[in-house]
């Protein structure tokens, strides 16, 4: 059986509007107990922000998370996956790009998949990729 994104993705993704502050985004991530949030603009996926992204920017000199919108720190070079995309294809996309998270869409946002999800489901394939 070929494993697909639907076998490893996280469903019920949290979203936040592009004009929310970084502080508001961080509080949402903490309160929800998640590490990734999908940023939207006009009901479209703009990109993804992780807790690591927030930490990286928070320690930048002069950065004010209360006055900075989440859009400012969102990587808009977004690659989308479908539930039926093979995990091999997702692994190849992630190793050839700088992204570790792909939103999953099936006419609308249905989840996201991360590099950690791939490692959890197929640790032997990730080890082979690194070797």
C-alpha positions in Angstrom: 0.0 0.0 0.0 1.3 3.4 -0.9 1.0 5.8 2.0 -0.7 9.1 1.3 -0.9 12.4 3.1 -4.3 11.4 4.5 -2.5 8.7 6.5 -0.2 11.1 8.3 -1.6 14.6 8.2 -3.1 16.6 11.1 -6.7 17.4 10.5 -8.8 20.3 11.9 -6.1 23.0 11.3 -6.2 26.3 13.1 -6.2 29.4 11.1 -5.6 33.0 11.8 -6.2 36.1 9.7 -3.1 37.8 8.1 -3.7 41.0 10.0 -3.6 39.4 13.5 -0.6 40.4 15.6 2.3 38.1 16.2 1.4 38.2 19.9 -2.2 37.1 19.2 -0.9 34.3 17.0 1.5 33.1 19.7 -1.3 33.1 22.2 -3.5 31.1 19.9 -0.7 28.6 19.3 -0.1 28.3 23.1 -3.8 28.1 24.1 -4.6 25.5 21.4 -1.5 23.4 22.2 -0.3 23.4 18.5 2.9 24.3 16.8 1.6 25.3 13.4 -1.1 27.7 12.3 -2.3 28.5 8.8 -2.4 32.2 7.9 -5.3 33.3 5.7 -6.1 36.4 3.7 -9.5 36.9 2.1 -10.4 33.3 2.8 -7.3 32.1 0.9 -4.2 30.4 2.3 -1.4 32.9 2.6 1.1 30.7 4.3 2.0 28.9 7.5 3.6 30.1 10.7 5.1 27.8 13.4 6.1 28.4 17.0 9.7 28.3 15.8 9.1 31.1 13.4 7.7 33.2 16.2 10.6 32.5 18.4 13.1 33.3 15.7 11.5 36.7 15.0 10.9 37.6 18.7 14.6 37.7 19.4 15.3 40.0 16.4 16.4 43.4 17.5 13.6 46.0 17.3 10.9 43.4 16.7 7.6 44.2 18.5 5.3 41.2 18.3 2.3 43.3 19.6 2.6 45.8 16.7 3.7 43.4 14.0 1.1 41.5 11.9 1.6 37.8 11.4 1.6 38.4 7.6 5.0 40.0 8.1 6.6 36.8 9.3 4.6 34.4 7.1 6.5 32.5 4.4 4.3 33.1 1.4 6.2 30.6 -0.8 3.5 28.0 0.0 3.3 24.6 -1.5 0.0 22.7 -1.1 -0.6 19.0 -0.8 -3.8 17.0 -1.4 -4.9 14.1 0.9 -4.1 11.7 -1.9 -0.5 13.0 -2.5 1.9 10.2 -1.8 4.2 10.6 1.3 7.2 9.9 -1.0 6.2 13.0 -3.1 5.8 15.1 0.1 9.2 13.9 1.4 10.8 14.9 -2.0 9.1 18.3 -1.9 10.4 18.9 1.6 13.9 17.8 0.9 14.1 19.9 -2.2 12.6 23.1 -0.7 13.0 25.0 2.5 9.5 24.1 3.8 8.8 21.6 6.6 5.0 22.1 6.6 2.5 21.8 3.8 -1.2 22.8 4.1 -3.5 20.0 2.8 -6.4 21.0 0.6 -9.3 19.2 -0.8 -11.4 22.0 -2.3 -10.8 23.7 1.1 -8.2 23.5 3.9 -8.5 20.1 5.6 -5.2 19.8 7.5 -1.5 20.1 7.2 1.5 17.7 7.2 4.9 18.3 8.7 8.3 16.8 8.4 7.7 15.4 11.9 4.6 13.6 10.6 6.7 11.9 7.9 9.3 10.8 10.4 6.6 9.4 12.7 5.0 7.4 9.9 8.0 6.4 7.9 11.2 6.7 10.0 13.1 4.2 7.9 12.5 6.2 4.7 13.7 9.4 6.4 16.9 7.6 7.6 17.5 6.3 4.1 17.1 9.9 2.7 19.7 11.3 5.1 22.2 8.5 4.5 
